[in-house]
């Protein structure tokens, strides 16, 4: 498993539950196609699972 994940918002949060909107905000995502690199922890994995239909996830490229 990678120790860092690249998470990208690919679907809108319009008409989603408030908890899903808060989870997307908690991940640091702001708009469609915005990506963030996060540490691979159990808490982050749980947040991603909650909004898995709105985001894509992959390993972060080491630069």
N, C-alpha and C positions, 0 to 999 in steps of 0.2 A: 504494500500500500504506500502511496505517496504521502509525504508528511505535509504537503500543501495542496490545496484544491483550488481550481479556478471555477467560479460559479458565475453563470451569466443568466440574466433575466431575459426570457424569450417570449413571454406572454404577459399581457397586462393584468394589473390587479383590480381593474374596474369590475364591479359586481362580484367581488370576492368577499368572503367573511372577514370581519375585522381582525380576527386572530391571524389569518393568512397575510393580510396587509402588514400587520405588525411584525410577523416573522420575516417577510421580505425586507422590511426596513431594518430589522435587527441584523440581517445578513449584510447590510450596507449597500443594498441595491436600490437605485433611484429611478431608473427609466429603462425602457426596453433596450436590449443589446448592451447594457452596462455590465461590466465584469468586475469582480473582485477576487483577490487571492486570499484564501483563509487557511488557517491551520486545520489539519485533519484531526478533530477531536470528536468525542462522542456527542457532545452538545451540538456542534455544528452539523454533524451527520443527522441528528434528530430534527434540526430545523430544516435541513434540505429535504428530508423525507416528507415533512409536513407540506411543503410546497413543490414537490417533485414534478407536478404537472405544469409549473410555471417557469422552471429553470432547467438549464443543462449544466452538467458537472463533468469536469475532466481534470487530469493532473496538471499542475502548474508547470509551465516551462521554466527551467532554471536558466536565468540570464546572467 
